[in-house]
Amino acid sequence: MRDLDIRLALRSYLSSTARTSGSSLLVEEMPICQGRTRVDVATVGDTLHGFEIKSQVDTLSRLQSQLRDYGAVFDEITLVIGLKHLTGVMNELPTWCGILLAHREEGRVTLEPFRRGATNHHRDPLCLAQLLWREEALAVLERHGHDKGVRSKPRAALWERLAERLALQELAYEVREAMKVRGETWRAAARGNDQSRPQVTRRRRRRRRRVSVGTKH
């Protein structure tokens, strides 16, 4: 089974369970921890739930580092695997992580719950705050009355203020709500967000340097 086969089956599975799970948004290849790690699929609803796919051709060499980053952000994590990886992941997977087994049935890949996950109690407030765009982070701080002194600061300062001042559950709620407002097109919208601005600034600085050098002669 290829990654794409399992991914298509997962989309179908999540669509059928969306109503009961309270999920309202599905995001693929979602970056977390400032882009250090990407989760294959995430659902955003009453919780933030990450799904990591390990196909037949994948190895488990990166699983531990991925799980550390996933654990900093997600309320729940589910590993989606074939039987080939079951023994290997059982030795590495925290008890709060769930497992969906993928297998072929009459030419189609189907998913079957193997182990129910539990709530992750190890989330990192700063990593959660980093999921917010700068404008979103500032809006949350304003709403809670914690924006004084950081309104003109870089986004890193806003993230730190959020992690310091908001309770974990409160922050997690604000992050989920911001992601829901972005909707299905939020990844495209990110291209125009402040995350691309440092590159523009560097290009402008380089142009100014070239102009300055030219005027000296």
VONU-914144 format. One record per atom (N, C-alpha, C): residue in three letters; z, y, x; atom name. Coordinates in steps of 0.001 Angstrom, whole numbers. Each point is the difference from the previous one (the first is absolute). Layout:
N
ALA  Z  Y  X  CA
...
***
This chain:
217
MET  0  -1197  830  N
MET  0  1197  -830  CA
MET  0  1248  865  C
ARG  -909  917  -291  N
ARG  -82  1251  729  CA
ARG  962  1034  -594  C
ASP  228  1047  783  N
ASP  844  1102  -473  CA
ASP  -545  564  -1304  C
LEU  -1331  194  -74  N
LEU  -607  584  -1193  CA
LEU  227  -877  -1228  C
ASP  -105  -1325  165  N
ASP  219  -916  -1124  CA
ASP  1416  160  -555  C
ILE  977  57  915  N
ILE  1398  128  -423  CA
ILE  256  1382  -588  C
ARG  -617  1025  594  N
ARG  182  1370  -483  CA
ARG  -505  152  -1438  C
LEU  -1169  -588  -287  N
LEU  -545  67  -1359  CA
LEU  913  -714  -987  C
ALA  525  -1145  424  N
ALA  925  -739  -859  CA
ALA  1286  790  -216  C
LEU  444  707  1038  N
LEU  1231  798  -109  CA
LEU  -195  1165  -960  C
ARG  -1153  661  81  N
ARG  -279  1099  -932  CA
ARG  73  -491  -1444  C
SER  -623  -1160  -240  N
SER  9  -561  -1347  CA
SER  1424  -361  -432  C
TYR  756  -592  913  N
TYR  1384  -404  -287  CA
TYR  858  1223  -332  C
LEU  -157  1075  778  N
LEU  802  1202  -223  CA
LEU  -404  714  -1279  C
SER  -1272  -47  -325  N
SER  -454  597  -1262  CA
SER  634  -699  -1189  C
SER  108  -1324  101  N
SER  565  -768  -1117  CA
SER  1506  157  -119  C
THR  663  372  1110  N
THR  1466  127  -32  CA
THR  457  1457  -19  C
ALA  -944  950  2  N
ALA  359  1420  96  CA
ALA  905  445  -1132  C
ARG  -267  -467  -1208  N
ARG  779  447  -1149  CA
ARG  1457  -428  96  C
THR  219  -1239  440  N
THR  1381  -495  78  CA
THR  727  539  1232  C
SER  -750  332  1076  N
SER  650  473  1226  CA
SER  228  1505  -2  C
GLY  -621  705  -962  N
GLY  161  1453  -59  CA
GLY  -854  750  1000  C
SER  -958  -673  664  N
SER  -845  653  994  CA
SER  -1083  815  -694  C
SER  -255  1196  530  N
SER  -1020  850  -597  CA
SER  -1100  376  978  C
LEU  147  -367  1270  N
LEU  -979  373  1008  CA
LEU  -90  -1092  1055  C
LEU  -1218  -323  406  N
LEU  -228  -979  1064  CA
LEU  -723  706  1136  C
VAL  525  -134  1205  N
VAL  -578  637  1184  CA
VAL  -267  -1067  1047  C
GLU  -1206  -11  539  N
GLU  -348  -961  1049  CA
GLU  11  676  1365  C
GLU  368  -778  1022  N
GLU  49  482  1380  CA
GLU  833  1283  98  C
MET  1197  -65  -531  N
MET  880  1175  -13  CA
MET  716  150  1343  C
PRO  -183  1169  670  N
PRO  676  211  1279  CA
PRO  1464  376  -193  C
ILE  853  -529  838  N
ILE  1422  343  -24  CA
ILE  460  276  1428  C
CYS  1198  550  136  N
CYS  569  317  1308  CA
CYS  -982  831  817  C
GLN  -535  1057  -643  N
GLN  -949  928  614  CA
GLN  -1240  -712  552  C
GLY  -462  -994  -738  N
GLY  -1233  -683  357  CA
GLY  155  -1138  981  C
ARG  1211  -289  442  N
ARG  211  -1070  970  CA
ARG  -348  -1362  -588  C
THR  238  -145  -1300  N
THR  -235  -1266  -685  CA
THR  -673  277  -1338  C
ARG  -835  -924  -448  N
ARG  -606  75  -1326  CA
ARG  343  -1270  -762  C
VAL  329  168  -1257  N
VAL  243  -1156  -848  CA
VAL  -1285  -270  -776  C
ASP  -335  -1262  -199  N
ASP  -1272  -344  -632  CA
ASP  -116  588  -1405  C
VAL  1028  -198  -798  N
VAL  -3  510  -1382  CA
VAL  1406  474  -333  C
ALA  88  1128  -703  N
ALA  1298  487  -481  CA
ALA  -131  361  -1469  C
THR  1037  -276  -763  N
THR  57  443  -1392  CA
THR  1120  1022  -128  C
VAL  -273  1034  -793  N
VAL  949  1089  -188  CA
VAL  331  81  -1482  C
GLY  1251  -217  -317  N
GLY  458  73  -1378  CA
GLY  1476  337  -13  C
ASP  792  -865  -616  N
ASP  1453  176  42  CA
ASP  548  -312  1384  C
THR  -794  -703  795  N
THR  333  -288  1391  CA
THR  -1254  173  840  C
LEU  189  1  1315  N
LEU  -1110  3  946  CA
LEU  -52  -1405  595  C
HIS  -1090  -717  -311  N
HIS  -94  -1420  335  CA
HIS  -1196  -213  912  C
GLY  227  -574  1171  N
GLY  -1070  -265  954  CA
GLY  -387  -1463  23  C
PHE  -1308  -244  166  N
PHE  -529  -1362  68  CA
PHE  -806  -156  1288  C
GLU  410  -941  838  N
GLU  -686  -266  1257  CA
GLU  -737  -1335  -96  C
ILE  -1304  28  290  N
ILE  -842  -1201  -82  CA
ILE  -143  -623  1378  C
LYS  196  -1297  72  N
LYS  -283  -765  1212  CA
LYS  -969  -1121  -390  C
SER  -1265  214  333  N
SER  -1023  -989  -364  CA
SER  21  -1156  987  C
GLN  -884  -970  -217  N
GLN  -67  -1181  854  CA
GLN  -328  364  1439  C
VAL  -770  1082  207  N
VAL  -414  355  1357  CA
VAL  987  956  679  C
ASP  989  482  -734  N
ASP  1001  907  590  CA
ASP  1058  -787  763  C
THR  615  674  971  N
THR  1161  -576  675  CA
THR  1246  728  -501  C
LEU  1143  -515  397  N
LEU  1274  617  -390  CA
LEU  607  811  1146  C
SER  -810  301  1027  N
SER  539  642  1198  CA
SER  560  1398  -273  C
ARG  -552  714  -977  N
ARG  451  1362  -293  CA
ARG  989  61  -1163  C
LEU  320  -1126  -574  N
LEU  779  1  -1229  CA
LEU  1364  655  163  C
GLN  700  -286  1077  N
GLN  1342  562  168  CA
GLN  -9  1519  105  C
SER  -942  547  773  N
SER  -72  1454  125  CA
SER  -434  633  -1324  C
GLN  -901  -658  -726  N
GLN  -404  505  -1313  CA
GLN  1184  17  -962  C
LEU  770  -1060  -7  N
LEU  1136  -95  -909  CA
LEU  1051  1077  282  C
ARG  172  344  1275  N
ARG  958  1065  334  CA
ARG  -430  1320  -640  C
ASP  -1291  311  95  N
ASP  -484  1243  -597  CA
ASP  -4  -80  -1522  C
TYR  -398  -1132  -549  N
TYR  12  -154  -1453  CA
TYR  1418  154  -542  C
GLY  959  -565  717  N
GLY  1388  62  -440  CA
GLY  570  1400  7  C
ALA  -614  904  774  N
ALA  470  1382  54  CA
ALA  -436  805  -1209  C
VAL  -985  -519  -764  N
VAL  -624  782  -1059  CA
VAL  61  -647  -1378  C
PHE  -301  -1286  -90  N
PHE  -225  -629  -1294  CA
PHE  1274  -542  -640  C
ASP  56  144  -1334  N
ASP  1093  -612  -768  CA
ASP  -128  -1519  19  C
GLU  -1249  -454  -18  N
GLU  -283  -1428  -20  CA
GLU  -1216  -289  875  C
ILE  -16  -1181  585  N
ILE  -1140  -457  796  CA
ILE  -339  -1430  -413  C
THR  -1283  -258  -178  N
THR  -457  -1352  -298  CA
THR  -1096  -373  984  C
LEU  142  -1156  603  N
LEU  -1021  -531  896  CA
LEU  -931  -890  -811  C
VAL  -1311  194  180  N
VAL  -1004  -780  -729  CA
VAL  -705  -881  1016  C
ILE  210  -1308  -85  N
ILE  -457  -908  1053  CA
ILE  -563  -1291  -583  C
GLY  -725  -730  858  N
GLY  -413  -1355  -327  CA
GLY  1024  -997  525  C
LEU  -181  -1262  -350  N
LEU  948  -1037  418  CA
LEU  110  -104  1522  C
LYS  -1086  346  694  N
LYS  -15  -95  1461  CA
LYS  1159  762  635  C
HIS  353  1144  -574  N
HIS  1018  870  599  CA
HIS  1397  -193  -576  C
LEU  159  -853  -984  N
LEU  1276  -71  -702  CA
LEU  1163  -362  916  C
THR  -167  -1024  814  N
THR  1085  -407  900  CA
THR  338  1102  985  C
GLY  -1025  650  544  N
GLY  228  1051  981  CA
GLY  746  1196  -570  C
VAL  -367  418  -1198  N
VAL  650  1199  -550  CA
VAL  1410  -294  -488  C
MET  268  -1215  -416  N
MET  1340  -327  -481  CA
MET  1044  176  1103  C
ASN  -429  -151  1253  N
ASN  922  171  1123  CA
ASN  184  1463  377  C
GLU  -904  887  -441  N
GLU  30  1389  438  CA
GLU  331  993  -1107  C
LEU  -200  -389  -1229  N
LEU  69  946  -1106  CA
LEU  1442  251  -436  C
PRO  400  1282  -126  N
PRO  1336  293  -537  CA
PRO  136  -570  -1413  C
THR  1218  -301  -393  N
THR  223  -643  -1300  CA
THR  -401  882  -1171  C
TRP  -68  1323  207  N
TRP  -346  889  -1113  CA
TRP  -1512  108  -216  C
CYS  -796  -577  878  N
CYS  -1464  46  -142  CA
CYS  -495  -1142  -883  C
GLY  -927  315  -883  N
GLY  -583  -1008  -867  CA
GLY  -1245  -631  617  C
ILE  -448  -1086  -594  N
ILE  -1203  -706  477  CA
ILE  -882  -350  -1185  C
LEU  -1290  326  123  N
LEU  -1021  -469  -928  CA
LEU  -910  -955  759  C
LEU  -201  -1192  -544  N
LEU  -869  -987  638  CA
LEU  -1409  96  -565  C
ALA  -976  73  902  N
ALA  -1403  62  -405  CA
ALA  -639  -1375  224  C
HIS  -730  -469  -994  N
HIS  -728  -1269  170  CA
HIS  -1257  28  -853  C
ARG  -968  -820  404  N
ARG  -1264  -62  -737  CA
ARG  107  -989  -1155  C
GLU  -526  433  -1127  N
GLU  26  -847  -1185  CA
GLU  -1326  174  -734  C
GLU  -808  -1057  17  N
GLU  -1325  41  -630  CA
GLU  -833  1160  522  C
GLY  20  164  1322  N
GLY  -815  1020  641  CA
GLY  583  1394  -8  C
ARG  1132  201  -641  N
ARG  640  1307  -77  CA
ARG  1344  -19  719  C
VAL  355  1153  583  N
VAL  1315  121  620  CA
VAL  997  440  -1062  C
THR  1058  -754  -135  N
THR  1065  356  -939  CA
THR  1307  187  761  C
LEU  895  786  -557  N
LEU  1285  276  626  CA
LEU  1135  -558  -846  C
GLU  944  -590  682  N
GLU  1151  -615  -685  CA
GLU  1295  456  653  C
PRO  940  530  -767  N
PRO  1290  395  584  CA
PRO  702  -1212  626  C
PHE  412  161  1257  N
PHE  721  -1069  693  CA
PHE  1459  370  190  C
ARG  240  1260  345  N
ARG  1383  460  168  CA
ARG  123  1417  -537  C
ARG  957  202  -872  N
ARG  225  1323  -562  CA
ARG  714  882  1023  C
GLY  -483  1218  143  N
GLY  641  932  925  CA
GLY  1219  659  -628  C
ALA  696  776  794  N
ALA  1175  739  -467  CA
ALA  -129  1443  473  C
THR  920  840  -423  N
THR  -29  1409  393  CA
THR  352  151  1471  C
ASN  -776  804  695  N
ASN  238  296  1409  CA
ASN  1057  1102  110  C
HIS  1059  -275  736  N
HIS  1086  975  159  CA
HIS  2  636  1393  C
HIS  -1155  -41  686  N
HIS  -44  472  1387  CA
HIS  -1001  1140  198  C
ARG  -320  736  -1060  N
ARG  -986  1070  134  CA
ARG  524  1161  846  C
ASP  -919  685  660  N
ASP  316  1124  875  CA
ASP  -407  1296  -703  C
PRO  957  910  -274  N
PRO  -335  1229  -726  CA
PRO  -1093  833  670  C
LEU  4  69  1320  N
LEU  -1004  798  694  CA
LEU  -1393  -606  -171  C
CYS  -106  -1318  105  N
CYS  -1298  -661  -186  CA
CYS  -506  184  -1427  C
LEU  919  -5  -955  N
LEU  -389  266  -1386  CA
LEU  -511  1435  -153  C
ALA  713  946  570  N
ALA  -399  1405  -105  CA
ALA  -1370  237  622  C
GLN  -325  -744  1043  N
GLN  -1284  164  684  CA
GLN  -1198  -419  -840  C
LEU  240  -642  -1126  N
LEU  -1087  -339  -914  CA
LEU  -483  1222  -782  C
LEU  775  1083  18  N
LEU  -358  1208  -740  CA
LEU  -876  920  835  C
TRP  -1009  604  -640  N
TRP  -751  1059  639  CA
TRP  899  1227  117  C
ARG  -391  947  839  N
ARG  864  1158  229  CA
ARG  289  756  -1294  C
GLU  -1046  261  -784  N
GLU  180  741  -1252  CA
GLU  924  -745  -960  C
GLU  -112  -1318  -17  N
GLU  862  -811  -867  CA
GLU  1446  55  480  C
ALA  187  -112  1314  N
ALA  1353  37  560  CA
ALA  677  1331  -305  C
LEU  -763  1086  162  N
LEU  564  1319  -278  CA
LEU  346  153  -1480  C
ALA  -852  -503  -872  N
ALA  258  84  -1442  CA
ALA  1278  -753  -366  C
VAL  221  -1162  610  N
VAL  1216  -767  -272  CA
VAL  1226  777  483  C
LEU  -84  573  1190  N
LEU  1121  783  526  CA
LEU  305  1191  -902  C
GLU  -1044  677  -477  N
GLU  204  1137  -906  CA
GLU  680  -449  -1287  C
ARG  -450  -1120  -533  N
ARG  540  -507  -1260  CA
ARG  1494  -320  113  C
HIS  407  -437  1185  N
HIS  1406  -382  192  CA
HIS  816  1101  683  C
GLY  -648  1139  255  N
GLY  724  1125  587  CA
GLY  325  -151  1468  C
HIS  -829  -740  752  N
HIS  268  -229  1420  CA
HIS  -1096  575  900  C
ASP  -772  955  -501  N
ASP  -1142  506  757  CA
ASP  334  1187  912  C
LYS  1176  562  -126  N
LYS  361  1187  783  CA
LYS  -37  -312  1497  C
GLY  -731  832  741  N
GLY  -54  -137  1449  CA
GLY  -1077  -922  526  C
VAL  -699  -730  -890  N
VAL  -1033  -933  488  CA
VAL  -1357  225  -663  C
ARG  -106  1024  -840  N
ARG  -1227  180  -761  CA
ARG  -1232  165  893  C
SER  158  654  1133  N
SER  -1137  214  895  CA
SER  -26  -979  1169  C
LYS  907  -973  -8  N
LYS  90  -955  1105  CA
LYS  -1070  -1088  -130  C
PRO  -307  -707  1105  N
PRO  -942  -1126  -58  CA
PRO  528  -1097  -918  C
ARG  -895  -867  -404  N
ARG  373  -1050  -952  CA
ARG  1128  -892  530  C
ALA  62  -197  1334  N
ALA  1063  -846  560  CA
ALA  1380  554  -346  C
ALA  134  1318  3  N
ALA  1284  616  -351  CA
ALA  314  -199  -1480  C
LEU  -1032  41  -829  N
LEU  204  -237  -1437  CA
LEU  436  -1437  -242  C
TRP  -630  -938  688  N
TRP  365  -1410  -150  CA
TRP  1460  -217  406  C
GLU  390  612  1117  N
GLU  1380  -169  469  CA
GLU  992  582  -1001  C
ARG  -334  1151  -571  N
ARG  889  612  -989  CA
ARG  139  -905  -1230  C
LEU  -1114  -557  -453  N
LEU  42  -903  -1147  CA
LEU  869  -1228  291  C
ALA  -180  -575  1180  N
ALA  767  -1192  365  CA
ALA  1491  301  94  C
GLU  331  1224  408  N
GLU  1405  392  143  CA
GLU  660  344  -1326  C
ARG  -732  667  -900  N
ARG  612  601  -1174  CA
ARG  -95  -837  -1278  C
LEU  -1039  -825  -126  N
LEU  -169  -763  -1237  CA
LEU  566  -1408  136  C
ALA  610  -479  -1071  N
ALA  446  -1398  -28  CA
ALA  -1232  -895  58  C
LEU  160  -1188  541  N
LEU  -1132  -897  214  CA
LEU  -765  -285  -1290  C
GLN  706  -316  -1075  N
GLN  -664  -315  -1260  CA
GLN  -729  1218  -560  C
GLU  596  1165  187  N
GLU  -604  1249  -460  CA
GLU  -1292  279  770  C
LEU  54  -185  1303  N
LEU  -1179  210  846  CA
LEU  -1097  -998  -339  C
ALA  373  -1259  -181  N
ALA  -985  -1034  -331  CA
ALA  -707  313  -1313  C
TYR  753  492  -966  N
TYR  -586  387  -1285  CA
TYR  -1011  1132  190  C
GLU  368  1021  764  N
GLU  -885  1137  221  CA
GLU  -1291  -435  711  C
VAL  119  -899  944  N
VAL  -1180  -503  714  CA
VAL  -933  -736  -956  C
ARG  563  -878  -818  N
ARG  -836  -744  -952  CA
ARG  -697  936  -977  C
GLU  736  990  -507  N
GLU  -589  921  -969  CA
GLU  -1120  825  630  C
ALA  181  401  1242  N
ALA  -1046  767  690  CA
ALA  -1257  -846  178  C
MET  181  -1260  331  N
MET  -1150  -889  182  CA
MET  -722  -242  -1313  C
LYS  745  -99  -1090  N
LYS  -631  -190  -1309  CA
LYS  -841  1211  -381  C
VAL  493  1200  320  N
VAL  -747  1219  -318  CA
VAL  -1325  29  763  C
ARG  7  -516  1232  N
ARG  -1249  -52  772  CA
ARG  -1040  -863  -703  C
GLY  458  -1077  -619  N
GLY  -905  -869  -733  CA
GLY  -864  -857  896  C
GLU  -1058  -538  -592  N
GLU  -873  -943  695  CA
GLU  -772  652  1139  C
THR  -165  1313  -23  N
THR  -828  667  1005  CA
THR  832  615  1121  C
TRP  1262  -380  129  N
TRP  882  689  936  CA
TRP  -427  -153  1450  C
ARG  -661  -1107  351  N
ARG  -412  -176  1396  CA
ARG  -1117  981  356  C
ALA  -917  240  -955  N
ALA  -1063  977  232  CA
ALA  587  1404  101  C
ALA  990  280  -857  N
ALA  635  1321  17  CA
ALA  722  260  1314  C
ALA  459  -1080  657  N
ALA  749  159  1248  CA
ALA  -850  629  1092  C
ARG  -1337  -138  -98  N
ARG  -856  585  1028  CA
ARG  115  1515  32  C
GLY  335  586  -1151  N
GLY  152  1450  -47  CA
GLY  1428  454  140  C
ASN  915  -964  183  N
ASN  1410  334  95  CA
ASN  347  458  1399  C
ASP  1243  415  198  N
ASP  407  579  1281  CA
ASP  -30  -994  1135  C
GLN  -127  -1323  -292  N
GLN  16  -976  1071  CA
GLN  -1215  145  906  C
SER  -1075  622  -469  N
SER  -1189  184  829  CA
SER  16  1321  749  C
ARG  947  877  -317  N
ARG  -26  1339  545  CA
ARG  266  94  1499  C
PRO  885  -814  579  N
PRO  221  108  1441  CA
PRO  -1289  -141  806  C
GLN  -925  -875  -418  N
GLN  -1255  -163  707  CA
GLN  -825  1275  -79  C
VAL  -17  632  -1184  N
VAL  -729  1254  -167  CA
VAL  587  1061  907  C
THR  1339  55  40  N
THR  667  994  835  CA
THR  -362  -179  1458  C
ARG  -24  -1267  478  N
ARG  -349  -252  1387  CA
ARG  -1431  430  286  C
ARG  -917  -270  -950  N
ARG  -1393  401  207  CA
ARG  -102  1511  98  C
ARG  747  721  -855  N
ARG  -22  1449  49  CA
ARG  535  522  1322  C
ARG  1069  -632  489  N
ARG  575  427  1277  CA
ARG  -995  -191  1132  C
ARG  -728  -1153  -31  N
ARG  -986  -249  1044  CA
ARG  -1100  1047  -35  C
ARG  -429  372  -1238  N
ARG  -1039  1015  -112  CA
ARG  489  1344  532  C
ARG  1264  339  -301  N
ARG  545  1269  482  CA
ARG  72  20  1518  C
ARG  369  -1161  597  N
ARG  55  -59  1457  CA
ARG  -1368  235  611  C
ARG  -1039  -626  -605  N
ARG  -1355  148  531  CA
ARG  -444  1461  -85  C
VAL  331  653  -1112  N
VAL  -359  1405  -160  CA
VAL  722  845  1043  C
SER  1283  -257  218  N
SER  798  752  944  CA
SER  -555  -135  1409  C
VAL  -354  -1241  376  N
VAL  -548  -243  1346  CA
VAL  -1297  774  178  C
GLY  -828  2  -1057  N
GLY  -1287  670  90  CA
GLY  142  1503  149  C
THR  1009  604  -599  N
THR  143  1451  35  CA
THR  562  499  1333  C
LYS  613  -891  765  N
LYS  566  432  1289  CA
LYS  -1091  296  1018  C
HIS  -1138  -653  -163  N
HIS  -1086  208  959  CA
HIS  -849  1132  -494  C
***
